[in-house]
Amino acid sequence: MAPGFERTQDATGEVRDDVGMDPQTAPPRLDRLDDAVETLLASIDGPLRVAAPLGIGKPHRLLNALYARMAADPSRALHLYTALSLDPPTPANDLQRRFLAPFLSRQFGDDFPRLAYVEAMKRDALPAHVEVEEFYMQSGALLRSRQAQRRYASLNYTHVARAIADRGANVFVQKVAANADGSRLSLSSNTDLTFDAVDAIVARGLPRPLMVAEVDPELPWIENGASVDAAYFDLVVTPPGPHPKLFALPRQPVADAEYAIGFFASTLVRDGGTLQIGIGALADALSHALVLRHTDNATYRRVLQALDPDIERHPAVIASGGLGPFAIGLYGCSEMINEGFRALVQAGVIRRKVVDDEALMRRIYASEAGDGSASEADLARLDREGEFLHGAFYLGSHDFYDWLRTLDDDARRGIGMRRVSEVNELYGGRESLERVQRRESRFFNTCMMATALGAAVSDALADGRVVSGVGGQYNFVAMAHALPCARSVLMLRATREEPGLPAISSVLWNYGHTTIPRHLRDLYVSEYGIADLRGACDEDCVLAMAGIADARFQPLLLRSAYDHGKVDSATPDPHALAHNTPERLRAALVPFRADGSLPDYPLGSDFTPVEQRLVKALTWLKANTATRAAKLKTIARALFAPKATSADDLEALDRMGYASPAGAGETLYAKLVTLALRSTR
């Protein structure tokens, strides 16, 4: 590392000078990426062992400059330790290109710096002296990369800092925000691992790594828990503009099954409790359901009544949840702050404040229970100093980033970024405080599959290939069992469907990979209801999981359980057979789709109205051309279908570049898109 920068970081994230250095001393500042790479290389002897944050805290331009230099010089090894290396989608064919190209230009900008090492990994083309090790992958993006699969590290999120220290990382690179005069920098989106990993390295007696910051004016400034003196870093790079857009996740439409899962899950949340949620359409549906529960409770209850007239009497809802508005509100404590949390804060659902004072928190809760322990001074301090949302990293849409940039003072004071060791577990030295703050915790996460005996499959396939990663899921499931009155809720779609292939049940008898072992089973939610497995015997687990499985797969599931001695009858429940069908679910939700209670994009959309129509149409077209027979049938229908005449259809064709098709190929595709638009109207 650079001479004179032998510093450590205290529990607040501030720089502490261990060798008499003034913590306000400004680090060297450069504006050329190549100069930064030269300085970095001159400061480190031997192999570079570089750690970089996940998500949008990763300095793409600096990493690309470093990778280009190192890839061209095989005399020196580069080891990169990171996760979630985000890469915009690449169109696979001309139809996708016509739809995606304008959207990608608008969403990411034409100058978005794709990570060069990711493009190399996708082609298995990393040089022999360059190694990239990730502990969490962009979902499904690297299934076919042998290099990525070989160097994947299966780790709990809270174990990553230790692993980085074990590997002797000697450089940290991170994208940061800067205040007006540059005297302070904000780790902003990623306080998750940097502080923990630096501490772990120093605790081993190793040199503090060279800390390199890339300032990005697009990154929202976050103060609480994320702001440090500029001298925390050894080198600050401020590349000139224009500055590329931040990577923004396109918000996806929410299907009927996902809405049903979100509404069932929302009944398990207790007012005055604590909320953690993951990401994706299921999290969006859950967030929308919680907002509706609070802002339009009558409609919320009508949706639930249509899904299951008996849901209010479900034992798990009675024991752990509720259906009423949030009189006290929730405290958000989640490794990831995402789009759903924005909606929940804006709707007033997330508003329960906490402070880092255990005695005060106990007095506050006692007063809420009716004994009047909290004084006016206590309540005033809670209001003044309390925070209602804690996270370890954030990721979302451009609207989400704009929200963070434009928070009013009260909201800004209420949001704090924390280390992942604080958010994801109880054992970082403040356990008694966190137990008090995190009352009635609900941890909502998604899995791909689950077994009838309660094990979950969330990160990888039976053949060992990694889809994403364990991340914090195991942490949160374990914490649900460690905290009083806490529950882990794993959400899954009852079936998986690929175009042209038969549906496959997501509730299986067994599977060749496990993320969450069955001894940690708790609550599962599918579009057909809630299965409460906590403390249950195997037979009751099987029956509960069969009860939320698709009716088409219940007989085989129960037959397998019967053959292995886990149930005394292989006969499915007649009610479940009639209830658990996509057709019944669709019919139940049609009125709420029609009246706008369940919009396609509950948290907003990055697509224009015409693009939203095209998303539906192109999804239909993909499903109806997935096999040779289906393709021929669909082409025949398209050839004899009437031409587009409505203004909406003509606008959609123009958006795809098919308004005036040239040649037989474009004419056929124009007809296919027209048929798809008509079929999804």
C-alpha positions in Angstrom: 0.0 0.0 0.0 1.0 3.6 -0.3 3.5 4.8 2.3 2.0 6.7 5.3 -1.5 5.2 5.0 -1.4 2.8 7.9 -4.9 3.4 9.2 -7.8 1.5 10.6 -11.5 2.3 10.9 -13.5 2.4 14.1 -17.0 1.1 14.7 -18.6 4.3 13.4 -16.8 4.0 10.0 -14.6 7.1 10.7 -10.9 7.1 10.0 -8.7 6.7 13.1 -5.1 7.7 12.8 -2.8 5.1 14.3 0.4 6.7 13.3 -0.2 10.4 14.1 -1.6 11.3 10.6 -4.2 14.0 10.5 -7.4 12.3 9.4 -8.3 15.4 7.4 -5.2 15.0 5.2 -6.4 14.9 1.7 -5.5 11.8 -0.3 -3.9 12.1 -3.8 -6.5 13.0 -6.4 -6.4 12.1 -10.0 -8.7 12.7 -12.9 -7.3 10.2 -15.4 -8.1 6.5 -15.0 -4.8 5.4 -16.6 -2.9 7.5 -14.1 -4.9 5.9 -11.3 -3.9 2.4 -12.6 -0.3 3.4 -12.8 -0.3 4.7 -9.2 -2.1 1.6 -8.0 0.4 -0.7 -9.7 3.4 1.3 -8.4 2.0 1.0 -4.8 1.6 -2.8 -4.8 4.3 -5.4 -5.3 3.5 -8.8 -6.9 0.0 -10.1 -7.7 -2.9 -7.8 -7.4 -5.6 -9.1 -5.1 -8.4 -6.7 -5.7 -11.8 -6.6 -3.8 -14.7 -4.6 -5.3 -18.2 -4.2 -4.0 -21.2 -5.8 -5.5 -23.9 -4.0 -7.6 -23.6 -0.3 -8.4 -20.7 0.4 -5.9 -18.5 -1.3 -8.4 -16.3 1.3 -10.3 -16.8 0.0 -13.8 -14.5 2.4 -15.6 -11.7 2.0 -13.2 -12.0 -1.8 -13.3 -12.1 -1.8 -17.1 -8.9 0.3 -17.2 -7.2 -2.0 -14.7 -8.4 -5.1 -16.5 -7.1 -3.8 -19.9 -3.7 -3.1 -18.4 -3.4 -6.4 -16.6 -4.8 -8.6 -19.4 -2.1 -7.3 -21.7 0.7 -8.1 -19.2 0.9 -11.8 -18.3 3.9 -11.2 -16.1 1.7 -10.1 -13.2 -1.4 -11.9 -11.8 -4.7 -10.2 -11.1 -7.2 -11.8 -8.7 -10.6 -10.0 -8.4 -13.0 -10.8 -5.5 -16.5 -9.4 -6.0 -20.1 -10.3 -6.6 -23.2 -9.3 -8.7 -21.3 -8.0 -11.7 -24.2 -6.4 -13.4 -24.4 -6.5 -17.2 -27.2 -5.1 -19.4 -29.0 -7.7 -21.5 -27.8 -8.4 -25.0 -30.4 -9.0 -27.7 -30.3 -12.6 -29.0 -32.0 -12.1 -32.4 -33.4 -9.3 -34.6 -36.8 -9.3 -33.0 -35.2 -8.7 -29.6 -32.9 -6.1 -31.0 -35.8 -4.1 -32.4 -37.5 -4.1 -29.0 -34.5 -3.8 -26.8 -32.1 -1.4 -28.6 -34.2 1.8 -28.0 -35.0 0.7 -24.4 -31.4 -0.2 -23.6 -30.2 3.2 -24.9 -32.7 5.0 -22.8 -32.3 2.8 -19.7 -28.5 2.5 -19.6 -27.3 5.1 -22.0 -25.2 4.5 -25.1 -22.0 5.0 -23.1 -22.7 2.5 -20.3 -19.3 0.8 -19.5 -20.0 -2.9 -19.6 -17.5 -4.8 -17.5 -14.8 -6.2 -19.7 -14.1 -9.1 -17.4 -17.7 -10.2 -17.5 -17.8 -10.2 -21.3 -14.6 -12.3 -21.2 -16.1 -14.7 -18.6 -19.2 -15.2 -20.8 -16.9 -16.4 -23.5 -14.6 -18.3 -21.2 -11.9 -15.9 -22.4 -10.2 -14.6 -19.2 -6.4 -14.7 -19.6 -4.7 -17.5 -17.6 -3.2 -14.9 -15.2 -6.5 -13.3 -14.4 -8.9 -14.8 -12.0 -12.4 -13.6 -11.0 -14.0 -15.0 -8.0 -17.7 -14.1 -7.2 -19.9 -15.2 -4.3 -23.1 -14.0 -6.0 -23.9 -13.9 -9.7 -26.4 -11.9 -11.7 -29.3 -14.5 -11.8 -28.7 -17.0 -14.6 -26.2 -14.8 -16.4 -23.2 -17.1 -16.0 -24.7 -20.6 -16.1 -22.7 -21.4 -19.2 -19.4 -19.9 -18.2 -17.0 -22.6 -17.1 -14.6 -20.0 -15.7 -17.3 -18.4 -13.6 -18.7 -21.7 -12.4 -15.2 -23.0 -11.4 -14.3 -19.9 -9.4 -17.7 -19.4 -7.7 -17.3 -19.2 -3.9 -20.4 -20.5 -2.0 -20.5 -18.2 1.0 -23.0 -16.7 3.4 -23.0 -12.9 2.9 -21.7 -12.5 6.4 -18.7 -14.7 5.8 -17.4 -12.8 2.7 -15.3 -10.3 4.7 -13.5 -13.2 6.4 -12.9 -14.8 3.0 -11.5 -11.6 1.5 -9.1 -11.4 4.5 -8.2 -15.1 4.0 -7.2 -14.3 0.4 -5.1 -11.4 1.5 -6.8 -8.7 -0.5 -4.3 -5.8 -1.0 -6.5 -3.4 -3.0 -10.1 -2.2 -2.5 -11.7 -0.2 -5.3 -15.1 1.4 -4.7 -17.4 3.9 -6.4 -18.3 6.7 -4.0 -20.2 10.0 -3.8 -18.5 13.2 -2.7 -19.7 16.3 -0.8 -19.4 19.7 -2.3 -15.8 20.3 -1.3 -14.6 16.7 -1.5 -13.6 16.6 2.1 -16.0 13.7 2.8 -17.0 10.7 0.7 -20.0 8.5 0.9 -19.8 4.7 0.4 -23.4 5.3 -0.6 -24.8 2.1 -2.1 -22.3 -0.2 -0.5 -21.5 -0.1 3.2 -22.1 -3.9 3.2 -18.5 -5.4 3.1 -15.9 -2.7 2.9 -15.7 -1.8 6.6 -16.0 -5.4 7.7 -13.4 -6.7 5.2 -10.8 -3.9 6.1 -11.3 -4.7 9.8 -10.8 -8.4 9.2 -7.6 -7.8 7.2 -6.1 -5.5 9.8 -7.1 -7.9 12.6 -5.0 -10.6 11.0 -2.0 -8.3 11.2 -1.9 -7.8 7.5 -1.2 -4.4 5.9 -4.3 -2.3 5.4 -5.2 -2.6 1.7 -4.8 0.3 -0.7 -8.1 2.0 -0.7 -9.1 3.5 -4.1 -12.3 5.5 -4.6 -13.8 6.5 -7.9 -16.1 9.5 -7.5 -19.4 9.3 -9.4 -21.7 12.3 -9.3 -24.6 10.1 -10.3 -24.4 8.1 -7.1 -26.8 9.4 -4.4 -25.2 10.9 -1.3 -26.1 8.9 1.8 -24.8 10.3 5.1 -25.9 8.0 8.0 -23.4 5.1 8.4 -21.9 5.6 4.9 -20.0 8.9 5.1 -16.3 9.0 5.9 -13.5 11.5 5.7 -11.9 11.6 2.3 -8.7 10.4 4.1 -10.3 7.0 4.6 -9.1 6.4 1.0 -5.5 6.4 -0.2 -6.3 7.5 -3.7 -9.4 9.3 -5.1 -10.1 9.2 -8.9 -12.5 11.7 -10.3 -12.9 10.9 -14.0 -14.2 13.7 -16.2 -17.7 13.7 -17.6 -19.9 12.8 -19.3 -20.7 10.3 -16.5 -22.6 7.1 -17.5 -25.9 6.3 -15.9 -26.0 4.1 -12.9 -27.0 0.5 -13.6 -30.8 0.4 -13.1 -32.8 -2.7 -12.8 -35.8 -2.7 -15.2 -39.0 -3.2 -13.3 -40.8 -6.3 -14.4 -44.5 -6.9 -14.8 -46.3 -8.8 -12.0 -48.3 -11.9 -13.0 -51.4 -13.3 -11.3 -49.4 -16.0 -9.4 -46.9 -13.4 -8.2 -49.7 -11.2 -6.9 -51.3 -14.1 -5.1 -48.0 -14.9 -3.4 -47.5 -11.3 -2.4 -51.0 -11.0 -0.9 -50.8 -14.2 1.0 -47.3 -13.2 2.3 -48.6 -9.8 3.4 -51.0 -11.4 5.9 -48.0 -12.7 7.9 -46.7 -9.2 8.8 -47.4 -7.9 12.3 -48.0 -4.2 12.9 -45.1 -2.7 14.8 -42.7 -5.3 13.5 -39.6 -5.5 11.4 -39.4 -6.1 7.6 -36.8 -7.6 5.3 -37.6 -8.4 1.7 -35.6 -9.5 -1.3 -35.9 -8.4 -4.9 -37.9 -9.3 -8.0 -41.6 -9.6 -9.0 -42.5 -11.4 -5.8 -41.1 -8.7 -3.6 -42.8 -6.0 -5.8 -46.1 -7.9 -5.3 -45.6 -8.1 -1.5 -44.8 -4.4 -1.3 -47.9 -3.5 -3.3 -50.0 -5.7 -1.1 -48.6 -4.1 2.1 -49.2 -0.6 0.7 -52.8 -1.5 -0.2 -53.3 -3.1 3.2 -52.5 0.3 4.7 -54.0 2.8 2.3 -57.1 0.9 1.0 -57.8 -1.8 3.4 -61.3 -2.6 2.0 -59.9 -3.4 -1.4 -57.0 -5.4 0.1 -59.5 -7.6 2.0 -61.6 -8.1 -1.1 -58.5 -9.4 -3.0 -57.7 -11.8 -0.2 -61.4 -12.9 0.0 -61.2 -13.8 -3.7 -58.0 -15.7 -3.2 -59.1 -17.6 -0.1 -62.3 -16.8 1.9 -60.7 -18.5 5.0 -57.4 -16.7 5.0 -58.2 -14.6 8.1 -58.7 -17.8 10.0 -55.4 -19.4 8.9 -53.5 -20.4 12.1 -50.3 -18.7 10.8 -52.1 -15.4 10.1 -53.7 -15.5 13.6 -50.4 -16.3 15.3 -48.0 -14.2 13.3 -49.7 -11.7 11.1 -52.8 -9.5 10.5 -54.9 -7.9 7.9 -55.4 -4.4 9.3 -53.7 -1.1 8.5 -50.4 -0.2 10.2 -51.2 1.9 13.2 -47.6 1.8 14.5 -45.8 1.0 11.3 -42.8 -1.1 10.4 -39.1 -0.8 10.8 -37.2 -1.9 7.7 -33.9 -3.8 8.2 -32.8 -5.5 5.0 -29.5 -6.3 3.4 -30.9 -4.7 0.3 -32.9 -1.5 0.0 -34.9 -1.7 -3.2 -37.9 -0.3 -5.0 -40.4 -1.9 -2.7 -39.0 0.0 0.3 -39.4 3.3 -1.5 -43.1 2.6 -1.9 -43.5 1.5 1.7 -41.8 4.6 3.0 -43.9 6.9 0.8 -47.1 5.1 1.8 -46.3 5.5 5.6 -45.9 1.7 6.2 -42.2 1.9 7.0 -42.0 4.5 9.7 -41.3 2.8 13.0 -38.1 4.4 14.3 -35.3 2.8 16.3 -32.3 4.3 18.1 -29.1 2.6 19.3 -30.1 2.8 23.0 -31.4 -0.4 24.4 -32.9 1.0 27.6 -34.8 3.7 25.6 -36.2 1.2 23.1 -37.4 -1.0 26.0 -39.2 2.0 27.5 -40.8 2.9 24.2 -42.1 -0.6 23.7 -43.4 -0.8 27.2 -45.3 2.4 26.6 -46.8 1.1 23.5 -48.0 -1.9 25.5 -49.7 0.6 27.9 -47.5 1.0 30.9 -46.3 4.6 30.1 -42.6 4.0 30.8 -41.4 6.3 28.1 -41.0 10.0 29.0 -41.7 13.0 26.7 -37.9 13.3 26.4 -37.7 9.7 25.3 -40.3 10.2 22.6 -38.7 13.5 21.5 -35.3 11.8 21.1 -36.8 8.9 19.2 -38.4 11.3 16.8 -35.3 13.4 16.5 -32.6 10.7 16.2 -34.5 7.6 15.2 -34.1 5.8 11.9 -36.8 3.7 10.2 -34.8 2.0 7.4 -31.4 0.2 7.6 -29.7 -1.5 4.7 -26.3 -2.8 3.6 -26.6 -2.0 -0.1 -29.2 -0.6 -2.4 -30.2 -1.3 -6.0 -33.2 -0.3 -8.1 -34.6 1.8 -10.9 -33.7 5.4 -12.0 -36.8 6.5 -10.2 -35.5 4.9 -7.0 -32.1 6.6 -7.3 -33.9 9.9 -7.9 -35.9 9.4 -4.8 -32.7 8.9 -2.8 -31.2 12.0 -4.3 -34.2 14.2 -3.4 -35.2 12.9 0.0 -36.4 15.7 2.4 -34.5 16.2 5.5 -36.7 14.1 7.7 -36.7 11.1 5.4 -32.9 11.4 4.9 -32.3 11.3 8.6 -34.5 8.2 8.9 -32.4 6.1 6.5 -29.1 4.6 7.5 -26.6 2.3 5.7 -25.0 -0.4 7.8 -22.4 -3.2 7.5 -23.8 -6.5 6.4 -22.6 -8.0 9.7 -25.0 -5.7 11.5 -28.0 -6.2 9.2 -27.8 -9.9 8.4 -27.1 -11.4 11.8 -27.2 -10.8 15.6 -23.7 -11.7 16.6 -21.7 -8.6 15.8 -21.4 -7.3 19.4 -24.8 -5.6 19.6 -27.1 -8.6 20.0 -29.1 -7.5 22.9 -29.9 -4.1 21.3 -30.8 -5.7 17.9 -33.1 -8.2 19.6 -35.0 -5.3 21.1 -35.1 -3.3 17.8 -36.0 -6.2 15.6 -39.2 -7.3 17.3 -41.7 -9.3 15.3 -39.2 -9.7 12.4 -40.5 -11.0 9.1 -37.9 -12.2 6.6 -39.3 -12.6 3.1 -37.1 -14.3 0.5 -37.6 -16.2 -2.8 -36.6 -19.8 -3.7 -36.8 -21.6 -7.0 -38.0 -24.9 -5.6 -38.9 -26.6 -2.2 -39.2 -30.2 -1.1 -42.2 -31.7 0.5 -40.1 -32.0 3.7 -39.2 -28.3 3.8 -35.8 -27.9 2.2 -35.4 -24.9 -0.1 -33.5 -24.6 -3.4 -32.6 -21.0 -4.1 -29.1 -20.6 -5.7 -28.0 -23.6 -7.8 -29.2 -26.6 -9.8 -28.9 -30.3 -9.0 -25.9 -30.6 -11.4 -24.0 -28.1 -9.3 -24.2 -25.1 -11.7 -24.8 -21.8 -9.8 -27.7 -19.6 -10.8 -27.1 -16.8 -8.4 -25.8 -17.4 -4.9 -26.7 -17.9 -1.2 -26.3 -14.3 -0.4 -28.1 -13.4 2.8 -30.9 -16.0 2.6 -29.4 -18.5 5.0 -28.5 -15.6 7.4 -32.1 -14.4 7.6 -33.6 -17.9 7.9 -31.3 -18.6 10.8 -32.0 -15.3 12.4 -35.8 -16.0 12.2 -35.2 -19.0 14.4 -32.9 -17.0 16.8 -35.2 -14.0 17.4 -38.4 -14.3 19.5 -41.6 -14.0 17.5 -39.7 -13.8 14.2 -40.6 -15.8 11.1 -38.9 -16.7 7.9 -41.1 -16.7 4.8 -39.9 -18.4 1.6 -41.9 -17.5 -1.4 -42.1 -19.6 -4.5 -44.2 -20.1 -7.6 -46.0 -23.4 -7.5 -44.8 -24.3 -11.1 -42.0 -23.5 -13.4 -42.8 -23.1 -17.1 -40.6 -22.8 -20.1 -42.1 -22.0 -23.6 -42.9 -25.1 -25.5 -42.4 -27.4 -22.4 -44.8 -28.9 -20.0 -45.2 -27.2 -16.6 -43.0 -28.5 -13.8 -43.9 -28.5 -10.1 -41.7 -26.3 -7.9 -42.8 -28.4 -4.9 -40.8 -31.7 -5.3 -40.4 -34.8 -3.3 -36.6 -34.3 -3.3 -33.9 -32.5 -5.2 -30.2 -32.8 -5.7 -29.2 -29.5 -4.2 -30.2 -27.6 -1.0 -29.8 -24.0 0.0 -31.9 -24.1 3.2 -31.9 -27.4 5.0 -35.2 -28.8 6.1 -34.4 -28.5 9.8 -34.7 -24.7 9.4 -38.1 -25.0 7.7 -40.6 -22.3 8.7 -43.2 -20.7 6.4 -43.7 -21.3 2.7 -46.0 -19.3 0.5 -47.1 -20.1 -3.1 -50.0 -18.7 -5.1 -52.2 -21.2 -3.5 -51.7 -20.3 0.1 -49.5 -20.6 3.2 -47.7 -23.7 4.6 -46.6 -23.4 8.2 -43.9 -26.0 8.8 -42.2 -24.6 11.9 -41.8 -27.4 14.5 -44.0 -29.7 12.4 -43.5 -33.5 12.0 -42.7 -34.8 8.6 -46.2 -36.0 7.8 -47.7 -32.6 8.6 -45.0 -30.9 6.5 -45.8 -33.1 3.5 -49.5 -32.4 3.8 -49.0 -28.6 4.2 -46.7 -28.4 1.2 -49.0 -30.5 -0.9 -51.7 -28.1 0.1 -49.9 -25.2 -1.7 -48.8 -27.2 -4.7 -50.4 -27.1 -8.1 -53.3 -29.6 -8.3 -51.7 -31.3 -11.4 -48.8 -32.4 -9.3 -50.4 -33.2 -5.9 -51.2 -36.9 -6.6 -47.6 -37.8 -7.6 -46.2 -35.8 -4.7 -48.4 -37.6 -2.2 -47.7 -41.0 -3.8 -44.0 -40.4 -3.4 -44.5 -39.5 0.3 -46.7 -42.6 0.8 -44.2 -44.9 -0.9 -41.5 -43.6 1.5 -43.6 -44.0 4.6 -44.2 -40.3 5.3 -48.0 -40.2 5.0 -50.7 -42.8 5.5 -52.7 -42.0 2.4 -51.8 -40.9 -1.1 -55.2 -39.4 -1.7 -55.1 -35.6 -2.4 -57.4 -33.2 -0.6 -60.4 -32.7 -2.9 -60.6 -29.0 -2.0 -57.0 -28.4 -3.0 -57.5 -30.3 -6.3 -60.3 -27.9 -7.1 -58.7 -24.8 -5.7 -55.1 -25.0 -6.8 -55.3 -24.3 -10.5 -54.1 -21.4 -12.7 -57.6 -21.1 -14.2 -59.3 -20.6 -10.8 -56.6 -18.1 -9.8 -56.9 -16.1 -13.0 -60.7 -15.9 -12.6 -60.4 -14.8 -9.0 -58.1 -11.8 -9.9 -59.8 -10.7 -13.2 -62.0 -8.0 -11.5 -59.0 -6.5 -9.7 -56.9 -6.5 -12.9 -59.8 -4.7 -14.6 -60.4 -2.0 -11.9 -56.7 -1.2 -11.6 -56.2 -2.6 -8.0 -53.6 -5.0 -9.4 -51.7 -3.1 -12.1 -49.1 -4.9 -14.3 -46.4 -2.6 -12.9 -47.3 -1.9 -9.3 -44.1 0.1 -8.5 -43.9 1.9 -11.8 -42.4 0.9 -15.1 -39.3 1.8 -17.1 -41.2 0.8 -20.3 -43.4 3.3 -22.2 -47.1 2.4 -22.6 -46.5 1.1 -26.1 -43.5 -1.0 -24.8 -45.7 -2.4 -22.0 -48.1 -3.7 -24.7 -45.2 -5.1 -26.7 -43.8 -6.9 -23.6 -47.0 -8.8 -23.3 -47.2 -9.5 -27.1 -43.6 -10.6 -27.5 -44.0 -12.9 -24.4 -47.1 -14.5 -26.0 -45.2 -14.8 -29.3 -42.3 -16.6 -27.7 -44.6 -19.0 -25.9 -46.5 -19.7 -29.1 -43.5 -20.3 -31.3 -41.4 -22.4 -28.9 -41.9 -25.7 -30.7 -41.9 -26.5 -34.5 -45.6 -27.4 -34.4 -46.6 -24.3 -32.4 -44.5 -22.1 -34.7 -46.1 -23.4 -37.9 -49.6 -23.0 -36.4 -48.9 -19.4 -35.2 -47.4 -18.5 -38.6 -50.5 -19.9 -40.4 -52.7 -17.8 -38.1 -50.7 -14.7 -38.7 -50.7 -15.1 -42.5 -54.4 -15.1 -42.6 -55.1 -12.6 -39.9 -56.4 -9.2 -40.7 -54.0 -6.3 -40.9 -53.5 -3.9 -38.0 -55.9 -1.0 -38.1 -56.1 0.4 -34.6 -54.0 3.3 -33.6 -52.4 1.4 -30.7 -51.4 -1.5 -32.9 -50.0 0.7 -35.6 -48.0 2.6 -32.9 -46.6 -0.7 -31.6 -45.6 -1.8 -35.1 -43.9 1.5 -35.7 -42.0 1.1 -32.4 -40.7 -2.2 -33.7 -39.8 -0.8 -37.1 -42.5 -2.8 -38.9 -44.7 0.1 -40.0 -43.4 -0.3 -43.6 -41.9 -3.8 -43.7 -39.3 -4.4 -46.5 -39.2 -7.9 -47.9 -40.9 -11.2 -47.1 -39.1 -11.6 -43.7 -40.1 -8.3 -42.2 -43.6 -8.7 -43.6 -44.0 -12.0 -41.8 -42.7 -10.6 -38.5 -45.0 -7.7 -38.8 -47.9 -10.1 -39.2 -46.7 -12.2 -36.2 -46.4 -9.1 -34.0 -49.8 -7.9 -35.1 -51.3 -11.3 -34.2 -49.5 -11.2 -30.8 -50.8 -7.7 -30.1 -54.4 -8.8 -30.9 -54.1 -11.9 -28.8 -52.9 -10.0 -25.7 -55.2 -7.0 -26.0 
